[in-house]
Amino acid sequence: MQIDDLTKIPENHPPSPYSFPVPLKNGEIWGYGILPDKLPIFTVGWLGDFLPEEGEVDPICIDRLWQAFTEKQIIIDGTAGWHDCELCDGKDNWYPDEKVGPVVEWRDEKARIRGYGHFLLSSGQKVYMAPTLILHYIIDHGYKPPLEFVETAMGSGNILGMDDLKWIEDWPSNN
């Protein structure tokens, strides 16, 4: 799926690239997760088969994303399935041991990055939404995200997880 970097998601859209809300459980009751504040959401790293910019990315940014991924601090939308990397020219690193997703290595650690779920990175004024595959795109393909995203990840940006979403019982019908 390709969405241009820094595309603003429409107001009152779920914190997901899809039109359906993020499922969230409150005790035994299922509802939906929304951002606690009505901050604007901007996309980063939804590349499709197009690499908009290549270059070095500060390792601190990658460290923050890596830590968030390995600690499972990602948003799982639950219903869109997984996605392949459309930049890879083959499946050599995608299906060893019949598991899905590329094996990515960072600082002598390895992780299989399945193509589902996404990061929400809050700057206090806006939220950046990036697929978990952004780690694969940066490390293996040399993708350089927009500077404001990198600076937010390196600075005081807060990576939001499922626990940071506000639970609501019903999704408003106008969404």
ABEGO torsion letter per residue (X at the ends): XBBBBGBBBBBGBBBBABABBBBBBBEABBBBBBBABBBBBBBBGBAEABBABBEBBBAAAAAAAAAAAAAGBBBBAGAAEBBBBAABABAAAAABGGBBEBBBBBGGBBBBBBBBEBBBBBAGABBBBBBAAAAAAAAAAGBBBBAAAAAAAABABBBBBAAABBBBABBBAAX
